[in-house]
């Protein structure tokens, strides 16, 4: 799908890569910390997760998780920590949330 964002500039076009809808979740990791996530399934086994913690849940870090084959080769929480630029405990909590949504999702803390 191609969308013209401005009728004043028809040369400016945006091409949609995926046709997806986001769902938002409020989740507690069990240690008293609450999280708000937006999750979108971009394609089969391709999940976009955004942690909405800035500005009362308006923005935050995001990461695409490729779940294909991750049942055998688990995500490492330190990888999530590095890519999302977040703390280790928060990365583990995000991996726990992903496993909650996708039971076959595997990770190492």
TORKE-215540 format. One line per field, with one value per residue: x, y, z of N, C-alpha, C, O in turn; residue in one letter; residue number from 1. Coordinates in Angstrom, 1 decimal. Layout:
N
n_X = X; ... .
n_Y = Y; ... .
n_Z = Z; ... .
ca_X = X; ... .
ca_Y = Y; ... .
ca_Z = Z; ... .
c_X = X; ... .
c_Y = Y; ... .
c_Z = Z; ... .
o_X = X; ... .
o_Y = Y; ... .
o_Z = Z; ... .
residu = a; ... .
num = NUM; ... .
This chain:
109
n_X = 0.8; 0.6; 0.9; 0.0; 1.3; 1.0; -1.0; 0.0; 2.5; 2.9; 5.1; 6.1; 6.1; 5.0; 5.7; 4.0; 5.2; 4.3; 1.1; -0.4; -1.7; -1.6; -1.6; -2.2; -0.8; -1.0; 1.2; 2.5; 5.5; 5.6; 7.2; 6.3; 6.7; 5.3; 4.4; 3.9; 3.1; 3.2; 2.3; 2.9; 2.2; 4.1; 4.6; 4.3; 5.7; 7.2; 7.7; 6.9; 7.8; 7.1; 8.2; 6.3; 7.1; 7.9; 6.8; 4.2; 3.4; 3.6; 5.8; 8.8; 11.5; 12.0; 11.8; 12.3; 11.3; 12.3; 10.7; 11.0; 12.6; 13.5; 12.8; 14.6; 17.0; 17.6; 16.7; 19.0; 18.8; 20.6; 21.2; 18.8; 18.7; 21.0; 20.2; 17.8; 18.6; 18.3; 17.9; 19.3; 17.5; 15.0; 15.1; 15.1; 12.5; 11.0; 11.5; 10.3; 7.6; 7.3; 7.5; 5.2; 3.2; 3.8; 4.2; 6.1; 8.4; 11.7; 14.3; 17.4; 18.3 .
n_Y = -1.2; 2.2; 5.5; 8.8; 11.3; 14.0; 16.3; 18.5; 17.8; 15.6; 14.0; 13.0; 10.0; 7.2; 3.9; 1.2; -1.4; -3.6; -4.9; -4.4; -4.6; -3.0; -4.2; -3.2; -3.8; -4.1; -5.1; -7.0; -8.0; -9.6; -8.8; -6.4; -4.4; -2.6; -2.8; -1.3; -2.3; -2.2; -4.3; -5.8; -8.0; -8.4; -10.0; -13.6; -15.0; -12.8; -10.2; -7.1; -5.3; -2.7; -0.9; 1.1; 3.5; 6.1; 9.5; 9.1; 6.7; 7.1; 6.8; 4.9; 2.4; 0.1; -3.2; -5.7; -9.0; -12.0; -14.8; -17.3; -20.3; -19.7; -21.3; -23.3; -22.0; -19.9; -16.5; -14.2; -12.5; -10.4; -9.6; -8.4; -6.4; -4.8; -4.1; -2.7; -0.8; -0.8; -1.7; -4.7; -6.2; -5.2; -6.1; -8.9; -9.1; -8.2; -10.3; -12.4; -11.5; -11.8; -14.6; -15.2; -14.2; -15.7; -18.8; -20.6; -19.1; -18.7; -17.9; -16.8; -15.8 .
n_Z = 0.0; -0.8; 0.4; 0.2; 2.1; 2.1; 0.5; -0.8; -1.7; -3.9; -4.6; -2.4; -0.9; 1.1; 1.7; 2.8; 4.8; 6.3; 7.0; 9.7; 13.1; 16.2; 19.6; 23.0; 26.2; 29.8; 32.2; 34.9; 36.3; 38.6; 40.6; 41.6; 39.8; 37.2; 33.8; 30.5; 27.3; 23.8; 21.3; 18.2; 15.6; 13.0; 10.8; 10.2; 13.0; 13.5; 15.6; 16.8; 19.6; 21.8; 24.6; 26.5; 28.3; 28.7; 29.3; 30.5; 29.3; 26.6; 24.9; 24.1; 24.3; 21.6; 20.0; 17.5; 17.5; 16.2; 16.0; 14.8; 14.9; 17.4; 19.4; 19.7; 19.8; 22.2; 23.0; 24.4; 27.4; 27.9; 25.3; 24.6; 26.5; 25.6; 22.9; 23.3; 25.0; 27.9; 31.4; 32.9; 34.6; 33.7; 31.0; 31.4; 32.5; 30.2; 28.5; 29.9; 29.7; 26.9; 26.8; 28.2; 26.4; 24.1; 24.3; 23.4; 23.2; 24.1; 26.5; 27.9; 31.1 .
ca_X = 0.0; 1.3; 0.1; 0.6; 1.0; 0.8; -1.6; 0.8; 3.7; 2.6; 6.3; 6.5; 5.3; 5.4; 5.3; 3.7; 6.0; 3.5; -0.3; -0.5; -2.4; -0.9; -2.3; -1.4; -0.9; -0.4; 1.7; 3.3; 6.4; 5.5; 8.0; 5.7; 6.9; 4.3; 4.9; 2.9; 3.7; 2.5; 2.8; 2.4; 2.7; 4.4; 4.4; 4.3; 6.9; 8.0; 6.9; 7.5; 7.4; 7.5; 7.9; 5.8; 7.3; 8.1; 5.6; 2.9; 3.1; 3.5; 6.9; 9.8; 12.3; 11.3; 12.6; 11.7; 11.7; 12.1; 10.5; 11.3; 13.8; 13.9; 12.4; 15.8; 18.1; 16.9; 17.2; 19.7; 18.3; 21.6; 21.0; 17.6; 19.2; 21.8; 19.5; 16.8; 19.3; 17.6; 18.6; 19.2; 16.2; 13.9; 15.3; 14.5; 11.0; 10.4; 11.6; 9.2; 6.4; 7.2; 7.1; 3.8; 2.4; 4.2; 4.7; 7.3; 9.5; 12.7; 15.3; 18.3; 18.4 .
ca_Y = 0.0; 3.5; 6.6; 10.2; 11.9; 15.5; 16.6; 19.5; 17.2; 14.2; 13.2; 12.4; 8.8; 6.2; 2.5; 0.3; -2.6; -4.6; -4.5; -5.0; -3.8; -3.2; -4.4; -2.8; -4.6; -3.7; -6.4; -7.0; -9.2; -10.3; -8.1; -5.2; -3.5; -2.6; -2.4; -1.1; -2.7; -2.3; -5.5; -5.9; -9.1; -7.8; -11.2; -14.8; -15.2; -11.5; -9.5; -5.8; -5.0; -1.4; -0.7; 2.4; 4.0; 7.6; 10.4; 8.4; 5.6; 7.6; 6.4; 4.1; 1.6; -1.0; -4.2; -6.7; -10.3; -13.0; -16.0; -18.5; -20.9; -19.3; -22.4; -24.1; -21.1; -18.9; -15.1; -13.9; -11.3; -9.4; -9.1; -7.5; -5.2; -4.0; -3.6; -1.8; 0.2; -0.8; -2.4; -6.1; -6.7; -4.9; -7.0; -10.2; -8.9; -8.2; -11.7; -13.1; -11.1; -12.4; -16.0; -15.2; -14.1; -16.7; -19.9; -21.3; -18.2; -19.2; -16.9; -17.0; -14.6 .
ca_Z = 0.0; -0.9; 0.9; 0.0; 3.4; 1.9; -0.9; -1.4; -2.2; -4.3; -4.8; -1.1; -0.7; 2.1; 1.4; 4.0; 4.7; 6.8; 7.3; 11.1; 14.1; 17.5; 20.9; 24.2; 27.4; 31.1; 32.8; 36.1; 36.3; 39.8; 41.6; 41.9; 38.7; 36.2; 32.4; 29.5; 26.1; 22.5; 20.6; 16.8; 14.8; 11.7; 9.9; 11.0; 13.8; 13.5; 16.6; 17.3; 21.0; 22.3; 26.0; 26.6; 29.7; 28.8; 29.1; 30.9; 28.4; 25.2; 24.0; 24.8; 23.4; 20.8; 19.4; 16.7; 17.9; 15.2; 16.8; 14.0; 15.3; 18.8; 20.4; 19.8; 20.1; 22.9; 23.1; 25.6; 28.0; 27.7; 24.0; 24.6; 27.3; 24.8; 21.8; 23.7; 25.9; 29.1; 32.4; 32.9; 35.2; 32.8; 29.9; 31.8; 32.6; 28.9; 28.0; 30.6; 29.1; 25.6; 27.0; 28.6; 25.2; 23.1; 25.2; 22.8; 23.3; 25.1; 26.7; 29.0; 31.9 .
c_X = 0.9; 0.4; 0.8; 0.3; 0.7; 0.2; -0.8; 2.1; 3.5; 3.9; 6.7; 5.5; 5.9; 4.8; 5.1; 4.4; 5.1; 2.1; -0.6; -1.2; -1.8; -2.0; -1.5; -1.8; -0.3; 0.0; 2.6; 4.2; 6.4; 6.4; 7.5; 5.9; 5.9; 4.9; 3.7; 3.6; 2.7; 3.1; 2.1; 3.0; 2.8; 4.1; 4.5; 5.7; 7.8; 7.2; 7.6; 6.9; 8.0; 7.2; 7.6; 5.9; 7.5; 6.8; 4.3; 2.5; 3.0; 4.6; 7.9; 10.6; 11.5; 12.3; 11.8; 12.2; 11.4; 12.0; 10.8; 12.6; 14.2; 13.4; 13.7; 17.0; 17.5; 17.5; 17.9; 19.2; 19.3; 21.6; 19.9; 18.0; 20.0; 21.0; 18.5; 17.3; 18.5; 18.4; 18.4; 17.9; 15.0; 14.0; 14.7; 13.0; 10.4; 10.5; 10.5; 7.8; 6.2; 6.9; 5.7; 2.9; 2.6; 4.9; 5.9; 8.5; 10.5; 13.8; 16.2; 18.4; 19.9 .
c_Y = 1.2; 4.6; 7.9; 11.0; 13.4; 15.7; 17.7; 19.0; 15.8; 13.4; 12.5; 11.2; 7.9; 4.9; 1.7; -1.0; -3.8; -4.0; -5.2; -4.0; -4.1; -3.4; -3.8; -3.6; -3.9; -5.0; -6.2; -8.2; -10.0; -9.7; -6.7; -4.1; -3.7; -2.2; -2.2; -1.4; -2.5; -3.4; -5.6; -7.2; -8.6; -8.8; -12.4; -14.9; -13.9; -10.5; -8.2; -5.5; -3.6; -1.3; 0.8; 3.0; 5.5; 8.4; 9.7; 7.4; 6.0; 7.2; 5.5; 3.3; 0.5; -2.0; -5.2; -8.1; -11.3; -14.4; -17.3; -19.1; -20.6; -20.3; -23.2; -23.2; -19.9; -17.5; -15.0; -12.6; -10.1; -8.8; -8.1; -6.2; -4.3; -3.4; -2.5; -0.7; 0.3; -1.6; -3.9; -6.7; -6.4; -5.8; -8.4; -10.2; -8.9; -9.6; -12.6; -12.8; -11.8; -13.9; -16.1; -15.1; -15.2; -17.8; -20.6; -20.4; -18.6; -18.1; -17.4; -15.7; -14.2 .
c_Z = 0.0; -0.5; 0.6; 1.3; 3.2; 0.5; -1.6; -2.0; -2.7; -4.5; -3.5; -0.8; 0.4; 1.7; 2.7; 3.9; 5.2; 7.1; 8.6; 12.0; 15.4; 18.6; 22.0; 25.4; 28.6; 31.7; 34.0; 36.1; 37.6; 40.9; 42.0; 40.8; 37.6; 34.8; 31.5; 28.1; 24.9; 21.7; 19.2; 16.2; 13.4; 10.6; 10.8; 11.7; 13.9; 14.4; 16.9; 18.7; 21.3; 23.8; 26.2; 28.0; 29.8; 28.6; 29.3; 29.9; 26.9; 24.3; 24.8; 23.8; 22.7; 20.3; 18.6; 17.1; 16.7; 15.9; 16.1; 14.4; 16.8; 19.8; 20.7; 20.2; 20.8; 22.8; 24.4; 26.1; 27.9; 26.3; 23.9; 25.4; 26.4; 23.6; 22.2; 24.6; 27.2; 30.2; 32.3; 33.4; 34.3; 31.5; 30.2; 31.9; 31.2; 28.3; 28.7; 30.0; 27.7; 25.8; 27.4; 27.4; 24.2; 23.9; 24.7; 22.9; 24.4; 25.2; 27.8; 29.8; 32.1 .
o_X = 1.9; -0.8; 2.0; -0.9; 0.1; 0.9; -0.8; 2.7; 3.8; 3.8; 7.5; 4.3; 7.1; 3.7; 6.1; 4.1; 5.2; 1.9; -1.0; -1.3; -1.4; -3.1; -0.3; -2.9; 0.7; -0.9; 3.3; 3.7; 7.1; 6.3; 8.3; 5.4; 5.6; 5.7; 2.6; 4.7; 1.5; 4.4; 0.9; 4.2; 1.9; 3.6; 4.7; 6.7; 8.9; 6.2; 8.8; 5.7; 9.2; 6.0; 8.4; 5.0; 7.5; 5.9; 3.4; 1.3; 2.3; 4.5; 7.7; 10.3; 10.5; 13.5; 10.6; 13.4; 10.2; 13.0; 10.8; 13.6; 15.2; 13.7; 13.8; 17.8; 16.9; 18.7; 17.6; 19.1; 18.9; 21.9; 20.0; 17.6; 19.8; 21.2; 18.2; 16.6; 18.1; 19.4; 17.4; 17.3; 14.1; 12.9; 14.0; 12.3; 9.3; 9.5; 9.9; 7.0; 5.1; 6.1; 5.0; 1.9; 1.6; 6.1; 6.7; 9.6; 10.0; 14.1; 15.8; 18.6; 20.2 .
o_Y = 1.3; 4.7; 8.0; 11.3; 14.0; 15.4; 17.8; 19.7; 14.9; 12.2; 11.6; 11.4; 7.9; 4.8; 1.6; -1.7; -4.9; -2.8; -6.3; -2.8; -5.2; -2.9; -4.0; -4.1; -3.2; -5.9; -5.2; -9.4; -11.0; -10.2; -6.0; -3.0; -4.8; -1.3; -2.7; -0.8; -2.6; -3.4; -5.5; -7.3; -8.5; -8.5; -12.3; -14.8; -14.0; -10.0; -8.2; -5.5; -3.4; -1.6; 1.7; 2.8; 6.0; 7.9; 9.8; 7.3; 5.3; 7.2; 5.4; 3.3; 0.0; -1.7; -5.5; -8.3; -11.3; -14.9; -18.4; -18.4; -21.2; -20.1; -23.7; -23.7; -19.0; -17.3; -15.6; -11.6; -9.0; -7.6; -7.0; -5.1; -3.1; -2.2; -1.6; 0.3; 1.4; -2.2; -4.4; -7.5; -7.2; -6.2; -9.0; -11.1; -9.5; -10.0; -13.4; -13.7; -12.3; -14.4; -17.1; -15.9; -15.7; -17.8; -21.1; -20.8; -18.8; -17.3; -18.3; -14.7; -13.2 .
o_Z = 0.7; -0.9; 0.8; 1.5; 4.1; -0.5; -2.8; -2.8; -1.9; -4.7; -3.5; -0.6; 0.7; 1.3; 3.4; 2.9; 4.7; 7.3; 8.7; 11.8; 15.7; 18.6; 22.0; 25.5; 28.5; 31.8; 34.0; 35.9; 37.7; 42.1; 42.6; 40.9; 37.2; 34.8; 31.7; 27.8; 25.1; 21.5; 19.1; 16.2; 12.6; 9.5; 12.0; 11.0; 14.3; 13.9; 17.2; 18.9; 21.1; 24.1; 26.0; 28.8; 30.9; 27.9; 28.5; 29.6; 26.1; 23.1; 26.0; 22.6; 23.3; 20.1; 18.9; 17.1; 16.3; 16.4; 16.7; 14.4; 17.3; 21.0; 21.8; 21.0; 20.2; 22.6; 25.4; 25.4; 27.7; 26.2; 23.3; 25.0; 26.4; 23.4; 21.4; 25.0; 27.6; 29.8; 31.6; 32.8; 34.2; 31.0; 29.4; 31.5; 31.0; 27.6; 28.0; 29.9; 27.4; 25.0; 27.1; 27.3; 23.6; 24.1; 25.5; 22.6; 25.5; 24.3; 28.6; 29.2; 32.8 .
residu = x; x; x; x; x; x; x; x; x; x; x; x; x; x; x; x; x; x; x; x; x; x; x; x; x; x; x; x; x; x; x; x; x; x; x; x; x; x; x; x; x; x; x; x; x; x; x; x; x; x; x; x; x; x; x; x; x; x; x; x; x; x; x; x; x; x; x; x; x; x; x; x; x; x; x; x; x; x; x; x; x; x; x; x; x; x; x; x; x; x; x; x; x; x; x; x; x; x; x; x; x; x; x; x; x; x; x; x; x .
num = 1; 2; 3; 4; 5; 6; 7; 8; 9; 10; 11; 12; 13; 14; 15; 16; 17; 18; 19; 20; 21; 22; 23; 24; 25; 26; 27; 28; 29; 30; 31; 32; 33; 34; 35; 36; 37; 38; 39; 40; 41; 42; 43; 44; 45; 46; 47; 48; 49; 50; 51; 52; 53; 54; 55; 56; 57; 58; 59; 60; 61; 62; 63; 64; 65; 66; 67; 68; 69; 70; 71; 72; 73; 74; 75; 76; 77; 78; 79; 80; 81; 82; 83; 84; 85; 86; 87; 88; 89; 90; 91; 92; 93; 94; 95; 96; 97; 98; 99; 100; 101; 102; 103; 104; 105; 106; 107; 108; 109 .
